[in-house]
């Protein structure tokens, strides 16, 4: 399994570090616990839950009863148990360990395959909330959660899809799970959520894809699933609040040749140049890093970037950006100003322009 947390560039004896995974701290939603499904404040269930949260002994007793109810023959009891466990795990972090130790994970994973959409949604979201505890991630994966979560990503409600994406992100934080998630068919479904989901769905999909695509085979899957089209479209829409997130995902992908070709074919070069012209400082730096990656080994791509008018905004970035942005801009300018071979297009005829 090949993973990449950072990409090193060397040009004319100078080493440049591309954006590392630590640069995404404010770009991505953190896929924290679910944001829906609260009880009505006057309900008896709510009072019982509040009492359990306040009293450790009552909490332990309630959790054991709820875990038992997950195996009930009554769908209504299963729904109520899954919902209460979901909320106990959401509202009190120490309950996440208690719930897992009480044996809830396997029956909750089974509920994710339910044909009842409400039961499935609560199963998915309970697993998401439990996965926020690092101690639970390995147990969730070993309990067979990956394939049911991928099915929920395909067939679930909008909330189930969003929370399944978040749960898969959490599980992908264990390195060996990334390949398993990719091979279970998650990547095309996440690309579809990125393209067609609501705003939260797009954020959650981009965050999961950013994590999963540190593995080379998942990069290829994402490109084959058509990820470049929605990434370019989202980067071109400054009102989408998705420019940074999409650019970070793209910066991970373009280390493979297939992604570079797809980016150019989907019209990504003009979008990246525009970002260097009018984007935020961080957006300009990411765009310069991506252009540097696609230009490094392709005379044709350098010619296309230069024709798009990239040099003037790059010069401005080299004078006013952050130190790292200045370094990337200067290196890219040097590349673009190199003499170009007259038969460059013939040498790189694999791209339709």
C-alpha positions as CSV (number, residue, x, y, z in Angstrom):
1,X,0.0,0.0,0.0
2,X,1.4,3.3,-1.1
3,X,0.5,6.4,1.0
4,X,1.5,9.9,0.6
5,X,1.3,12.6,3.3
6,X,3.5,15.1,1.6
7,X,5.1,15.5,-1.8
8,X,8.6,16.7,-2.3
9,X,9.6,18.7,-5.4
10,X,13.1,19.3,-6.5
11,X,13.8,21.8,-9.3
12,X,17.2,23.3,-10.2
13,X,18.7,22.0,-7.0
14,X,15.9,23.4,-4.8
15,X,13.6,21.2,-2.7
16,X,10.0,22.3,-2.2
17,X,7.6,20.7,0.2
18,X,4.0,20.6,-1.1
19,X,1.0,21.1,1.2
20,X,1.0,18.5,3.9
21,X,-1.9,17.0,5.7
22,X,-1.5,19.5,8.5
23,X,-2.4,22.4,6.3
24,X,-6.0,21.3,6.1
25,X,-6.9,22.2,9.7
26,X,-9.4,24.9,8.8
27,X,-10.2,23.8,5.3
28,X,-12.3,20.7,6.2
29,X,-15.2,20.0,8.4
30,X,-14.1,17.8,11.1
31,X,-17.0,15.3,10.7
32,X,-17.8,15.5,14.4
33,X,-20.8,13.9,15.9
34,X,-24.2,14.1,14.2
35,X,-26.1,17.4,14.1
36,X,-29.7,16.1,14.2
37,X,-32.0,13.7,15.9
38,X,-32.5,15.4,19.3
39,X,-35.4,14.3,21.5
40,X,-38.4,16.6,22.2
41,X,-37.5,18.3,25.5
42,X,-40.7,17.2,27.3
43,X,-40.5,13.5,26.4
44,X,-40.0,10.8,28.9
45,X,-37.1,9.5,26.8
46,X,-35.4,12.8,27.1
47,X,-35.8,13.0,30.8
48,X,-34.4,9.5,31.1
49,X,-31.4,10.3,28.9
50,X,-30.6,13.5,30.9
51,X,-30.7,11.6,34.1
52,X,-28.4,8.9,32.7
53,X,-26.0,11.6,31.5
54,X,-25.9,13.1,34.9
55,X,-25.5,9.9,36.9
56,X,-22.8,7.4,36.0
57,X,-24.5,4.4,37.6
58,X,-27.8,5.1,35.8
59,X,-25.9,5.6,32.6
60,X,-24.3,2.1,32.9
61,X,-27.7,0.5,33.6
62,X,-29.4,2.3,30.7
63,X,-26.6,1.5,28.3
64,X,-26.9,-2.2,29.1
65,X,-30.6,-2.2,28.6
66,X,-30.4,-0.3,25.3
67,X,-27.8,-2.7,24.0
68,X,-30.1,-5.6,24.8
69,X,-33.0,-3.8,23.1
70,X,-31.0,-3.6,19.8
71,X,-31.6,-7.4,19.5
72,X,-35.4,-7.0,20.2
73,X,-37.9,-8.5,17.8
74,X,-39.7,-5.1,17.8
75,X,-38.5,-2.7,15.2
76,X,-39.9,0.2,17.4
77,X,-37.7,-0.9,20.3
78,X,-34.7,-1.2,18.0
79,X,-35.3,2.3,16.7
80,X,-35.6,3.8,20.1
81,X,-32.5,1.9,21.4
82,X,-30.4,3.0,18.5
83,X,-31.6,6.6,18.8
84,X,-30.8,6.8,22.5
85,X,-27.4,5.1,22.1
86,X,-26.7,7.5,19.3
87,X,-27.5,10.5,21.5
88,X,-25.6,9.1,24.6
89,X,-22.5,8.7,22.4
90,X,-23.0,12.2,20.9
91,X,-23.5,14.1,24.1
92,X,-21.0,12.5,26.5
93,X,-17.6,11.3,25.2
94,X,-17.0,8.8,28.1
95,X,-20.2,7.0,27.0
96,X,-18.6,6.1,23.7
97,X,-16.3,3.7,25.5
98,X,-19.0,2.4,27.8
99,X,-21.3,1.7,24.9
100,X,-18.6,-0.2,23.0
101,X,-17.7,-2.2,26.0
102,X,-21.3,-3.1,26.5
103,X,-21.3,-4.9,23.2
104,X,-23.2,-2.4,21.1
105,X,-21.0,-2.2,18.0
106,X,-21.9,-5.5,16.3
107,X,-25.7,-5.1,16.6
108,X,-25.5,-1.4,15.5
109,X,-23.5,-2.5,12.5
110,X,-26.2,-5.0,11.7
111,X,-28.8,-2.2,11.8
112,X,-26.9,-0.3,9.1
113,X,-28.1,-3.0,6.7
114,X,-31.8,-2.6,7.7
115,X,-34.3,-1.8,5.0
116,X,-36.0,0.6,7.4
117,X,-34.4,4.0,6.5
118,X,-34.9,5.5,10.0
119,X,-33.3,2.4,11.6
120,X,-30.5,2.5,9.2
121,X,-29.9,6.2,9.7
122,X,-29.7,5.8,13.5
123,X,-27.4,2.8,13.2
124,X,-25.1,4.7,10.9
125,X,-25.1,7.8,13.1
126,X,-24.5,5.8,16.3
127,X,-21.5,4.2,14.7
128,X,-20.2,7.6,13.6
129,X,-20.5,8.9,17.1
130,X,-18.8,5.9,18.6
131,X,-16.0,6.2,16.0
132,X,-15.1,9.6,17.4
133,X,-13.3,7.6,20.2
134,X,-10.0,6.3,18.8
135,X,-10.2,3.2,21.0
136,X,-13.4,2.2,19.1
137,X,-12.2,2.6,15.5
138,X,-10.4,-0.8,15.2
139,X,-13.3,-2.6,16.8
140,X,-15.8,-1.0,14.5
141,X,-13.8,-1.9,11.4
142,X,-13.2,-5.5,12.6
143,X,-16.9,-5.9,13.3
144,X,-17.5,-5.5,9.6
145,X,-18.8,-2.0,9.5
146,X,-17.1,-0.9,6.2
147,X,-19.3,-2.6,3.7
148,X,-22.6,-1.7,5.4
149,X,-21.5,1.9,5.7
150,X,-20.7,1.9,1.9
151,X,-24.2,0.5,1.3
152,X,-25.7,3.3,3.4
153,X,-23.7,5.7,1.3
154,X,-25.5,4.3,-1.8
155,X,-29.0,3.8,-0.5
156,X,-29.5,5.8,2.7
157,X,-31.3,9.0,3.4
158,X,-29.4,12.2,2.9
159,X,-28.4,12.3,6.6
160,X,-27.4,8.6,6.5
161,X,-25.2,9.3,3.5
162,X,-23.5,12.3,5.1
163,X,-22.9,10.4,8.4
164,X,-21.7,7.3,6.6
165,X,-19.1,9.5,4.8
166,X,-18.0,10.9,8.1
167,X,-17.8,7.4,9.7
168,X,-15.7,6.1,6.8
169,X,-13.5,9.2,7.3
170,X,-13.0,8.2,10.9
171,X,-12.2,4.6,10.1
172,X,-9.8,5.7,7.3
173,X,-7.7,7.3,10.1
174,X,-6.4,3.8,10.6
175,X,-4.1,3.5,7.7
176,X,-4.8,-0.1,6.7
177,X,-8.6,0.7,6.4
178,X,-8.0,3.1,3.5
179,X,-7.5,0.3,1.0
180,X,-10.4,-1.8,2.4
181,X,-12.7,1.2,2.1
182,X,-11.6,2.0,-1.4
183,X,-12.0,-1.7,-2.5
184,X,-15.5,-1.7,-1.0
185,X,-16.7,0.7,-3.6
186,X,-16.8,3.9,-1.5
187,X,-14.9,6.2,-3.8
188,X,-17.4,6.5,-6.7
189,X,-20.2,7.0,-4.1
190,X,-18.2,9.8,-2.3
191,X,-17.6,11.4,-5.7
192,X,-21.3,11.3,-6.4
193,X,-22.0,12.9,-3.0
194,X,-19.4,15.6,-3.7
195,X,-21.1,16.4,-7.0
196,X,-24.8,16.0,-6.1
197,X,-25.1,16.3,-2.3
198,X,-26.1,19.3,-0.3
199,X,-23.5,21.6,1.2
200,X,-22.9,19.4,4.2
201,X,-22.7,16.3,2.0
202,X,-20.2,18.0,-0.2
203,X,-18.1,19.0,2.8
204,X,-18.2,15.5,4.3
205,X,-17.4,13.8,1.0
206,X,-14.4,16.1,0.3
207,X,-13.1,15.4,3.8
208,X,-13.4,11.7,3.4
209,X,-11.9,11.7,-0.1
210,X,-8.9,13.8,1.1
211,X,-8.1,11.2,3.7
212,X,-8.7,8.1,1.5
213,X,-6.8,9.5,-1.5
214,X,-3.5,9.5,0.3
215,X,-3.5,5.9,-1.1
216,X,-2.4,5.7,-4.8
217,X,-5.0,3.1,-5.8
218,X,-7.8,5.3,-4.4
219,X,-6.5,8.3,-6.3
220,X,-6.9,6.2,-9.5
221,X,-10.4,5.2,-8.4
222,X,-11.4,8.8,-7.8
223,X,-10.1,9.9,-11.2
224,X,-11.9,7.0,-12.9
225,X,-15.1,8.0,-11.0
226,X,-14.9,11.4,-12.6
227,X,-13.9,13.5,-9.6
228,X,-12.1,16.2,-11.5
229,X,-15.3,17.6,-13.0
230,X,-17.0,18.5,-9.7
231,X,-13.6,19.6,-8.2
232,X,-13.0,22.0,-11.0
233,X,-16.6,23.3,-10.9
234,X,-16.5,23.8,-7.1
235,X,-13.1,25.6,-7.3
236,X,-14.5,27.9,-10.0
237,X,-17.5,28.9,-7.8
238,X,-16.1,31.3,-5.2
239,X,-19.6,31.4,-3.6
240,X,-19.6,27.7,-2.9
241,X,-17.4,27.9,0.2
242,X,-15.8,24.8,-1.3
243,X,-12.8,26.3,-3.1
244,X,-10.3,25.4,-0.4
245,X,-11.6,21.9,0.3
246,X,-11.7,21.1,-3.4
247,X,-8.2,22.4,-4.0
248,X,-6.8,20.4,-1.1
249,X,-8.4,17.2,-2.6
250,X,-7.0,18.1,-6.0
251,X,-3.5,18.7,-4.5
252,X,-3.5,15.1,-3.2
253,X,-4.7,13.6,-6.5
254,X,-2.4,15.3,-9.0
255,X,0.6,13.3,-7.9
256,X,-0.6,10.6,-10.4
257,X,-0.5,11.2,-14.1
258,X,-4.1,10.2,-14.7
259,X,-5.3,13.1,-12.4
260,X,-3.1,15.6,-14.2
261,X,-4.5,14.7,-17.6
262,X,-8.1,14.7,-16.2
263,X,-7.6,18.1,-14.6
264,X,-6.5,19.6,-17.9
265,X,-9.3,17.9,-19.9
266,X,-11.9,19.3,-17.4
267,X,-10.7,22.9,-17.9
268,X,-8.8,23.1,-14.6
269,X,-5.9,25.3,-15.8
270,X,-8.0,28.5,-16.3
271,X,-9.7,28.0,-13.0
272,X,-6.3,27.6,-11.2
273,X,-4.9,30.7,-12.8
274,X,-8.0,32.7,-11.8
275,X,-7.5,31.5,-8.2
276,X,-3.9,32.8,-8.3
277,X,-5.3,36.1,-9.5
278,X,-8.2,36.7,-7.1
279,X,-8.2,34.0,-4.5
280,X,-7.3,34.2,-0.8
281,X,-3.6,33.8,0.1
282,X,-4.1,30.2,1.0
283,X,-6.1,29.5,-2.2
284,X,-3.3,31.1,-4.2
285,X,-0.7,28.9,-2.6
286,X,-2.7,25.7,-3.2
287,X,-3.3,26.7,-6.8
288,X,0.4,27.4,-7.4
289,X,1.3,24.1,-5.8
290,X,-1.1,22.2,-8.1
291,X,0.1,24.0,-11.3
292,X,3.7,23.3,-10.2
293,X,2.9,19.6,-10.0
294,X,1.2,19.4,-13.4
295,X,3.9,21.5,-15.1
296,X,6.9,19.7,-13.6
297,X,7.1,16.9,-16.2
298,X,5.1,18.3,-19.1
299,X,6.2,20.8,-21.6
300,X,2.7,20.9,-23.1
301,X,1.1,21.7,-19.8
302,X,3.7,24.5,-19.2
303,X,2.8,26.0,-22.5
304,X,-0.9,25.8,-21.7
305,X,-0.4,27.4,-18.3
306,X,1.7,30.2,-19.8
307,X,-0.9,30.8,-22.6
308,X,-3.5,31.2,-19.9
309,X,-1.7,34.3,-18.6
310,X,-0.3,32.7,-15.4
311,X,3.0,34.5,-15.3
312,X,1.8,38.0,-14.2
313,X,-0.3,36.8,-11.2
314,X,2.5,34.4,-10.3
315,X,5.0,37.3,-10.3
316,X,2.6,39.2,-8.0
317,X,2.4,36.1,-5.7
318,X,6.2,35.8,-5.7
319,X,6.3,39.4,-4.3
320,X,3.5,39.4,-1.9
321,X,2.6,35.9,-0.8
322,X,3.7,33.8,2.1
323,X,7.3,32.5,2.1
324,X,6.1,29.1,0.9
325,X,3.8,30.7,-1.8
326,X,6.6,32.9,-3.0
327,X,8.9,29.9,-3.3
328,X,6.3,27.9,-5.3
329,X,5.5,30.9,-7.5
330,X,9.2,31.6,-8.3
331,X,9.9,28.0,-9.2
332,X,6.8,27.8,-11.4
333,X,7.8,31.0,-13.2
334,X,11.2,29.6,-13.9
335,X,9.6,26.5,-15.4
336,X,7.2,28.5,-17.6
337,X,9.9,30.7,-18.9
338,X,12.1,27.8,-20.1
339,X,12.4,27.5,-23.9
340,X,9.7,25.2,-25.2
341,X,10.3,22.6,-27.9
342,X,8.4,23.2,-31.1
343,X,7.1,19.6,-31.2
344,X,5.9,19.7,-27.5
345,X,2.3,19.1,-28.5
346,X,3.3,16.0,-30.4
347,X,5.3,14.8,-27.5
348,X,2.3,15.2,-25.2
349,X,-0.6,14.4,-27.5
350,X,-2.3,12.4,-24.8
351,X,-4.4,15.4,-23.7
352,X,-7.2,16.9,-25.8
353,X,-7.3,20.7,-25.8
